[in-house]
Structures are given as C-alpha cells and as structure tokens.
Amino acid sequence: CGDCGCVCGAAYCVVDIARWPLYGRLALGRQYGKKAGAFLSVSDYSNVIRWATQLEQREAVIRGQMVNRTSGDLSGQLRERHSQKDFEFNTEDKISRP
C-alpha cells in the first residue's frame, strides 16, 4: 500500500477497512472461535493484536458492524441504512416490526 500508513501506521484507509472484518476479528478471537487464533498463533503477533484492537474501537468499525446485522442486542442491529441518522433512530430496538 506504500506510504498511506494503513495497517501498521497512524492513518486509516481502505486496506484497513477491507482487512479488519476477517483478520482483525480473527486476531481478537471474534471470528471462527478462539481455536483458529490459537492454531495461527496470533498472540505471537503483538502488532496485529494492537492494530485489530485500535480498529475495533473506531466509530466507523463499530457502526459498520451494526449494518445488516440480524442477531444480538437489538440496539446493535441496523437492518437498513439510508442516512447517518439511521444509527440514532432506526436500530431494531427503536422501530416496531409487524
């Protein structure tokens, strides 16, 4: 990716956005269970863990995980997103479904 600073730098870019859902979640034990991370020895890669932890705390990542979600806490489910305000007013806990 060159000089953009993504993955191991301070900037946040499309490479981070593309890699976090699989690699970041796997490194943190949130993808395929903890056995996959143990098999891949992800705990040996402290910078990967740091990167994944930092990205997981970003507002964009938190919101991105809500979109099209159909399980878990209703306040974390936003089945349709059409505007920024949907995160505030249209999560499943705030709307009624027939």
C-alpha positions in Angstrom: 0.0 0.0 0.0 3.0 2.2 0.0 3.1 5.4 2.1 -0.6 5.7 3.1 0.2 4.4 6.6 -2.6 1.8 6.7 -2.4 -1.4 8.7 0.7 -0.6 10.7 0.6 3.2 10.5 -1.4 6.0 12.0 -3.7 6.6 9.1 -6.9 4.6 8.4 -7.5 3.6 4.9 -9.4 1.2 2.6 -6.9 -1.6 3.2 -7.7 -1.5 6.9 -11.4 -1.4 6.1 -11.0 -4.5 3.9 -8.8 -6.5 6.2 -10.3 -5.9 9.6 -13.5 -7.9 9.3 -11.6 -11.1 8.7 -8.1 -10.7 10.1 -8.8 -8.2 12.9 -11.8 -10.2 14.2 -9.8 -13.4 13.9 -6.8 -11.9 15.8 -9.2 -10.9 18.6 -10.9 -14.2 18.8 -14.2 -13.0 17.4 -14.1 -14.9 14.1 -14.2 -18.8 13.9 -13.8 -19.1 17.7 -10.6 -18.9 19.6 -9.2 -22.2 18.2 -8.5 -20.5 14.8 -6.4 -17.8 16.5 -4.6 -20.4 18.6 -3.9 -22.5 15.5 -2.4 -19.5 13.7 -0.6 -18.3 16.9 -2.0 -14.8 16.5 -1.0 -14.0 20.1 2.7 -14.1 18.9 2.0 -11.0 16.7 1.6 -8.2 19.1 1.4 -5.5 16.4 -1.5 -7.4 14.7 -3.3 -7.5 18.0 -2.6 -3.8 18.6 -3.9 -2.9 15.1 -7.0 -5.0 15.5 -7.8 -3.6 18.9 -7.3 0.0 17.7 -9.6 -0.5 14.7 -12.3 -2.3 16.8 -12.6 1.0 18.8 -13.1 3.2 15.8 -16.6 4.7 15.4 -16.7 3.6 11.7 -15.9 0.0 12.6 -18.5 0.0 15.4 -21.2 1.3 13.1 -20.2 -0.9 10.2 -20.8 -4.0 12.4 -24.3 -2.8 13.0 -25.4 -2.6 9.4 -27.4 -5.6 8.2 -26.9 -7.3 11.5 -29.8 -9.7 12.4 -28.6 -11.1 15.7 -27.5 -10.0 19.1 -28.7 -6.9 21.0 -31.5 -5.1 19.2 -29.7 -1.7 19.8 -26.8 -3.1 17.7 -28.9 -4.1 14.7 -29.4 -1.7 11.9 -31.0 -3.7 9.1 -31.3 -0.9 6.6 -29.1 2.2 6.4 -30.1 5.1 4.3 -28.7 8.1 6.3 -26.4 8.9 9.2 -29.5 9.4 11.4 -30.5 5.8 11.0 -27.9 4.8 13.6 -29.7 7.0 16.1 -33.3 6.5 15.2 -33.7 3.2 13.3 -32.0 0.5 15.2 -34.2 -2.5 15.8 -34.8 -1.6 19.4 -36.4 1.7 18.3 -38.7 0.5 15.5 -41.5 -1.9 15.5 -41.7 -4.8 13.1 -45.0 -6.5 12.1 
